[in-house]
């Protein structure tokens, strides 16, 4: 190890130590929480903290520690990885397209099942645009509740909340008329048919642009519903950018998995992806990949080795409880 590498390692380790003290975590808890940067507890406490220079590999550990410090300081972090994902790229395309629309085609739909990256895509758009878009995450209390939806909308755009739901929503409309902007609604399926009707009203009465992240089952119910409420909500489709992409209705695809793995330092082959993708789609999509990678990082760190596709794949199988027979 050359002197400049040792000096940088020492500086980075000191900075990470300060972060650990600020969090008040033990060595074990701290190493477990940040295993993707530090490796195992043994690597953190008995190699890095102990400055065992002869047992450290600067080519492997310097990039991880630099990235860790970037996340601590809020300068780079995982946004570099997020930006490479196909669903995030598509969401950014939809958002940029919305900004060009001066007619009533001012709704964009991002459809996908759990774990396909809808939330991180909307959050990425929010961050990349200096938090100017209004972001709301719906929950089960919104289900066809004008009061809950109106209050949540009023809160995020700083409109007055009145005693009645209708007046609160009208206050939102009046403010939105004079202050055009963008609204990002995550988990939009939780708002039921009423939310779709209210979004249609926002587009009809204001110049706001709206992007919805929604489950495919809820979107299908909206399109196939037969009563008057559904018929009215279906008018939102005429105000939506089409065609609506269906790439993520059954989970992540080959391109998603390849992009995520490569961004996280694993280079998989086509056969590896084809073998494991069905497993990943059955057990959480990106969330399974993230959990499996953390386990693989700990195991590789204990041996001071790189993560291999074989090790990573083994963790995917074990976490999904579908180990190879």
C-alpha positions in Angstrom: 0.0 0.0 0.0 1.5 3.3 -1.0 1.6 6.2 1.4 -1.1 8.3 -0.3 -3.6 5.5 -0.2 -2.9 4.9 3.5 -3.4 8.6 4.2 -6.7 8.7 2.4 -7.9 5.5 4.0 -7.0 6.9 7.4 -8.9 10.1 6.7 -12.0 8.3 5.5 -12.0 5.9 8.4 -11.8 8.8 10.8 -14.8 10.5 9.1 -16.8 7.3 9.3 -15.8 6.9 13.0 -17.3 10.4 13.6 -20.5 9.3 11.9 -20.7 6.2 14.0 -20.3 8.3 17.2 -23.0 10.7 16.1 -25.4 7.8 15.6 -24.5 6.3 18.9 -24.2 2.7 17.5 -22.0 -0.1 18.6 -19.5 -1.5 16.2 -21.7 -4.5 15.5 -24.9 -2.5 14.8 -23.0 0.1 12.8 -21.3 -2.5 10.6 -24.6 -4.4 10.1 -26.5 -1.3 9.1 -23.8 -0.1 6.6 -22.5 -3.5 5.5 -22.6 -2.5 1.8 -19.8 0.0 2.6 -17.9 -1.6 5.5 -18.2 -5.3 4.9 -18.5 -7.5 8.0 -18.3 -6.4 11.7 -14.9 -8.0 11.8 -13.6 -6.0 8.8 -14.9 -2.7 10.3 -13.7 -3.2 13.9 -10.6 -5.3 13.5 -9.2 -4.2 10.2 -10.4 -0.7 9.3 -10.7 0.8 12.7 -7.6 -1.0 13.9 -5.7 0.4 10.8 -4.4 -3.0 9.9 -2.8 -1.7 6.8 -1.3 -5.0 5.8 -4.7 -6.6 5.8 -6.5 -3.9 3.8 -7.0 -3.8 0.1 -7.2 -0.1 -0.9 -8.3 -0.9 -4.5 -11.4 -2.5 -3.0 -12.1 -0.4 0.1 -11.3 3.1 -1.0 -14.2 3.3 -3.5 -16.6 2.0 -0.9 -15.5 4.4 1.8 -15.5 7.3 -0.7 -19.1 6.5 -1.6 -20.1 6.1 2.0 -18.8 9.6 2.8 -20.6 11.0 -0.2 -23.8 9.6 1.2 -23.1 10.9 4.7 -22.4 14.3 3.3 -25.4 14.2 0.9 -23.3 14.8 -2.3 -23.7 11.8 -4.5 -25.0 8.6 -2.9 -27.3 6.1 -4.5 -28.8 8.6 -7.0 -26.1 7.5 -9.4 -27.5 4.0 -9.2 -31.1 5.0 -9.3 -30.7 7.1 -12.4 -29.6 4.1 -14.4 -32.8 2.0 -13.8 -35.1 1.8 -16.8 -38.2 2.6 -14.8 -36.6 5.8 -13.5 -35.5 6.8 -17.0 -39.1 6.2 -18.2 -40.5 8.2 -15.4 -38.1 11.1 -16.2 -39.2 10.9 -19.8 -42.9 11.1 -18.7 -42.1 14.1 -16.5 -40.2 15.9 -19.2 -43.0 15.2 -21.7 -45.6 16.6 -19.3 -43.7 19.9 -19.2 -44.2 20.3 -22.9 -48.0 19.8 -22.8 -50.2 22.9 -23.0 -53.4 21.0 -23.7 -55.4 18.7 -21.3 -53.0 15.8 -21.8 -51.4 16.5 -18.5 -51.6 13.2 -16.7 -48.9 10.5 -16.7 -49.3 7.0 -15.4 -46.5 4.8 -14.0 -47.7 1.3 -13.6 -46.0 -1.5 -11.8 -46.3 -4.1 -9.0 -44.6 -3.8 -5.6 -40.8 -3.5 -5.7 -40.4 -2.4 -9.3 -39.2 1.1 -8.5 -42.2 3.4 -8.8 -41.5 5.2 -5.5 -37.8 5.7 -6.1 -38.6 7.0 -9.6 -41.0 9.7 -8.3 -38.6 10.6 -5.4 -35.8 10.8 -8.0 -37.8 13.3 -10.0 -38.6 15.3 -6.9 -34.9 15.5 -6.0 -33.7 16.2 -9.5 -36.1 19.1 -9.7 -35.0 20.7 -6.4 -38.1 19.5 -4.7 -40.3 21.8 -6.7 -42.8 19.1 -7.6 -45.4 18.4 -4.9 -45.0 14.8 -3.7 -47.7 12.8 -1.9 -47.8 9.2 -0.9 -51.4 7.9 -0.6 -52.4 5.3 2.1 -55.3 3.2 2.9 -57.1 6.0 4.7 -57.5 7.8 1.4 -59.9 5.2 0.0 -62.7 7.2 -1.6 -62.4 9.8 1.2 -62.7 13.4 -0.1 -61.7 14.7 3.3 -58.4 12.7 3.6 -57.4 13.4 0.0 -58.2 17.1 0.1 -56.4 17.6 3.4 -53.3 15.8 2.1 -53.3 17.8 -1.1 -53.8 21.1 0.9 -50.9 20.3 3.2 -48.4 19.6 0.5 -49.2 22.7 -1.6 -49.9 24.9 1.5 -53.5 25.6 0.8 -56.0 26.5 3.6 -57.7 23.5 5.2 -61.4 24.2 5.8 -63.9 22.4 8.0 -65.4 20.7 5.0 -63.8 18.4 2.4 -65.4 20.2 -0.6 -64.2 23.6 0.6 -60.7 22.3 1.3 -60.5 20.9 -2.2 -61.8 24.1 -3.7 -59.1 26.0 -1.8 -56.5 23.8 -3.4 -58.0 24.4 -6.8 -57.9 28.2 -6.4 -54.3 28.1 -5.2 -53.3 25.8 -8.1 -55.0 28.1 -10.6 -52.6 30.9 -9.7 -49.5 28.8 -9.1 -49.0 26.1 -11.9 -46.9 23.2 -10.9 -46.4 19.4 -10.9 -48.0 16.9 -8.6 -46.5 13.4 -8.0 -48.8 10.9 -6.3 -47.3 7.6 -5.1 -49.5 4.6 -4.3 -52.4 6.3 -6.1 -54.4 3.1 -6.1 -55.0 3.7 -2.4 -57.2 6.7 -3.3 -59.8 4.6 -5.2 -62.0 5.9 -7.9 -62.5 9.2 -6.2 -58.8 10.2 -6.4 -59.0 9.6 -10.2 -62.0 11.9 -10.4 -60.3 14.6 -8.4 -57.1 14.4 -10.5 -59.3 14.8 -13.6 -60.8 18.0 -11.9 -57.3 19.3 -11.2 -56.4 18.9 -14.8 -59.7 20.4 -16.1 -59.6 23.5 -13.8 -55.9 24.3 -13.5 -52.7 24.1 -15.5 -51.1 21.6 -13.1 -49.5 18.4 -14.4 -50.0 15.1 -12.5 -48.0 11.9 -12.4 -49.5 8.8 -10.7 -47.7 5.7 -9.6 -50.3 2.9 -9.4 -50.7 -0.9 -9.1 -51.8 -2.6 -12.4 -54.8 -4.3 -10.6 -56.2 -0.9 -9.6 -55.7 0.5 -13.1 -57.5 -2.4 -14.6 -60.4 -2.0 -12.2 -60.7 1.6 -13.2 -60.7 0.8 -16.9 -63.2 -2.0 -16.6 -65.6 -0.5 -14.0 -69.2 -0.3 -15.1 -71.0 2.2 -12.8 -71.3 6.0 -13.2 -68.4 6.8 -10.8 -66.1 4.6 -12.8 -67.3 6.0 -16.1 -66.5 9.5 -14.9 -63.1 8.5 -13.6 -62.3 6.8 -16.9 -62.3 10.2 -18.5 -58.9 10.7 -16.9 -57.6 8.3 -19.6 -58.4 10.9 -22.3 -56.1 13.3 -20.3 -53.3 10.8 -20.0 -50.1 10.5 -22.1 -50.4 7.3 -24.2 -49.4 4.6 -24.8 -49.1 3.6 -21.1 -46.1 1.4 -20.7 -46.8 -2.1 -19.2 -43.2 -3.3 -18.8 -43.5 -3.6 -15.0 -47.0 -5.0 -14.5 -45.5 -8.5 -13.6 -42.3 -7.3 -12.0 -38.9 -6.1 -13.1 -37.5 -7.4 -16.4 -34.1 -8.4 -17.8 -33.0 -4.9 -18.5 -34.0 -3.7 -15.0 -32.0 -6.5 -13.4 -29.0 -6.1 -15.6 -28.9 -2.3 -14.9 -29.3 -2.7 -11.1 -26.6 -5.4 -10.9 -24.1 -3.6 -13.0 -24.7 -0.3 -11.1 -24.0 -2.2 -7.9 -20.7 -3.8 -9.1 -22.0 -7.2 -10.2 -21.7 -8.1 -13.9 -24.2 -10.9 -14.6 -24.5 -12.9 -17.8 -27.7 -13.4 -19.8 -28.0 -17.0 -18.5 -27.6 -15.9 -14.9 -30.3 -13.3 -15.3 -32.7 -15.7 -17.1 -32.2 -18.3 -14.3 -32.8 -16.0 -11.4 -35.2 -13.4 -12.7 -38.4 -15.5 -12.1 -37.2 -16.0 -8.5 -36.6 -12.3 -8.0 -40.0 -11.4 -9.5 -41.8 -13.8 -7.1 -40.1 -12.5 -4.0 -39.9 -8.7 -4.0 -38.1 -7.6 -7.2 -35.6 -4.8 -6.3 -36.0 -5.3 -2.6 -34.9 -8.9 -2.8 -31.9 -7.9 -4.8 -30.9 -5.2 -2.3 -31.2 -7.6 0.7 -29.2 -10.3 -1.2 -26.5 -7.9 -2.1 -26.0 -6.8 1.5 -25.6 -10.4 2.6 -23.2 -11.1 -0.2 -21.2 -8.0 0.7 -20.8 -9.1 4.3 -19.7 -12.6 3.3 -17.2 -11.3 0.7 -15.9 -8.7 3.2 -15.1 -11.4 5.7 -12.8 -13.0 3.2 -11.7 -9.7 1.7 -13.0 -10.9 -1.7 -15.0 -9.3 -4.4 -18.7 -10.2 -4.8 -19.2 -12.8 -7.6 -22.4 -13.5 -9.4 -22.3 -17.0 -7.9 -22.2 -15.6 -4.4 -24.9 -13.1 -5.1 -27.1 -15.7 -6.7 -26.7 -18.0 -3.7 -28.0 -15.2 -1.5 -30.9 -14.6 -3.7 -31.9 -18.2 -3.5 -31.5 -18.4 0.2 -33.5 -15.3 0.9 -36.3 -16.5 -1.3 -36.3 -19.9 0.4 -36.0 -21.6 -2.9 -32.4 -23.0 -2.7 -31.2 -25.0 -5.6 -31.9 -28.7 -5.1 
